[in-house]
Amino acid sequence: MPTDTTPKLLLSVPDACKALGICARTLFSLTAPRGPILSIRLGSRVLYPINRLREFIDAQTGAAEGKNKNVIEFIDDPAPYLRRRRSRFSQLE
């Protein structure tokens, strides 16, 4: 049986998570409009264009190296994009 060698242009949520090395919850928190990664909706499926994932990685590494300081705002302040967890001890403080 011949194998299909056509490269994928869009990745599903599990494939995008595996490619980036993050969990689905983190991917969803980084997905637009909350974050900088754009997604495409086809029916009920959420798909991520490979070129947008690569742009995100390039922006992250460029900003980390000091080349692009204004590429993505949340590098300096991730708080608006991350859900805060409440500690069971936060009521005691």
C-alpha positions in Angstrom: 0.0 0.0 0.0 1.5 3.4 -1.0 2.1 5.9 1.7 1.0 9.5 1.3 4.1 11.8 1.5 2.2 15.0 1.1 3.1 17.3 4.0 0.3 18.5 6.2 -0.6 22.1 6.0 -2.9 22.1 9.1 -2.4 20.3 12.4 -5.1 19.0 14.7 -5.0 20.0 18.4 -3.2 16.8 19.5 -0.7 17.1 16.6 0.0 20.8 17.3 0.5 20.0 21.0 2.9 17.3 20.2 4.8 19.5 17.7 5.1 22.3 20.3 5.6 20.1 23.3 2.8 21.6 25.3 -0.5 20.4 26.6 -3.9 21.2 25.0 -4.8 23.6 27.8 -1.7 25.7 27.2 -2.3 25.6 23.4 -5.9 26.9 23.9 -4.6 29.7 26.2 -2.1 30.7 23.5 -4.8 30.6 20.7 -6.3 33.8 19.4 -8.1 35.9 20.6 -6.5 35.2 24.0 -3.0 34.7 22.6 -0.9 35.1 19.4 -1.4 31.7 17.7 -4.1 31.8 15.0 -6.4 28.8 14.5 -8.8 27.8 11.7 -12.2 26.2 12.4 -13.4 23.7 9.8 -16.8 22.6 11.0 -16.3 21.5 14.6 -12.6 20.9 14.2 -9.9 23.4 15.3 -6.8 23.3 13.2 -3.5 25.1 13.3 -1.6 26.2 10.2 2.0 25.0 10.3 3.3 28.3 9.1 1.6 30.1 12.0 3.1 27.7 14.5 6.6 28.3 13.0 6.1 32.1 13.1 5.2 31.7 16.8 8.3 29.7 17.5 10.5 32.1 15.5 9.0 35.1 17.4 9.6 33.3 20.7 13.2 32.5 19.9 13.9 35.9 18.4 12.5 37.7 21.5 14.5 35.4 23.8 17.7 36.2 22.0 16.9 40.0 22.1 16.5 40.3 18.3 12.7 41.1 18.4 11.6 42.7 21.6 8.2 43.8 20.5 7.1 40.7 18.6 4.7 39.3 21.2 3.6 41.2 24.2 3.0 38.3 26.6 6.6 37.3 26.7 7.2 40.0 29.3 3.9 39.7 31.0 2.1 36.3 30.5 -0.5 37.0 33.2 -3.3 38.2 30.8 -3.0 34.9 28.9 -2.8 32.4 31.7 -5.6 31.4 33.9 -4.9 32.0 37.5 -5.2 29.0 39.8 -6.6 29.6 43.3 -4.9 28.0 46.1 -6.9 26.4 48.8 -4.8 28.4 51.2 -5.4 31.8 49.4 -8.3 32.4 51.8 -6.0 32.2 54.8 -3.7 35.0 53.5 
